[in-house]
């Protein structure tokens, strides 16, 4: 076990993002009172010397890396160099500074896109690097693989205790509804909700609708991060999810029904699907005693309500 208590100094990188803000809420709810955060204006995570100086000054007990450059399929297609470079730079800086200042516990957050495009299903941790990556998010995936391996090597070489969690597709509170940056579930809620508002007769949805995805509410990954904070994990990394998937077509219908949209859902076959199937094997997670709590329909209802509040506020 790693010895952390309510007074332990914990740095949450990326605290304004969907995952980071959920982690922050979780830590505060659990009574942790020495949480450190920095905005991008106050600390440029791409600046190596600035990050090292920050870590030396603060001397953290634990670090949670929720900071990342993220986006949907089109953003990844348009800017693969940016996704690779920025994610490599910020995670390298944080992980290396964690080693230099002997942080007790470091959490690295990955993504299910690390697995090969033609990966066997469900995707076991042992399938990592068994084949070629999905081209539409290769830059992001390469960065995440590198971060997970760097964390592993730091533990092996220097004894700094790290753990990496690989979640399925995340959504939920503080999600990004920008059409150029949002992920699929948030994008669908926005498109369908807005179509109902505008009384549009149809909604265009990317791809065939046949691609399948696994979804988990962001508060569940925050719970997992907290659960494993004091848990000495022997394995390199752990998949976090439900182990169940749904097609984009099925998801679109669920969302439309919940919103009450009666128009037509049109699937744009000229747009890419990405990986056709991406479902995690969560056997290891369950063996270690963690289980998500927010089922898909409950999460969808929460997200629709949150988006409606965003619309009301303008």
Secondary structure, DSSP 8 states (H G I E B T S, - for coil): -----TT--EEEETTTSHHHHHHHHHHHHTT---EE---TTT--TT-HHHHHHHHHHH--SEEEE-------HHHHHHTHHHHHHHHHHHHHHHHHHHHHTT-SEEEEE--GGGS-TT--SSB-GGGTTSS---GGGHHHHHHHHHHHHHHHHHHHHH--EEEEEEE-EEE-TT----TTT--HHHHHHHHHHHHHHTT-SEEEEES-S--EE-EEEHHHHHHHHHHTTT----SSEEEES-S--EEHHHHHHHHHHHHT--SEEEEETTS---SSEE-B--HHHHHTT------HHHHHHHHHHHHHHHHHH-
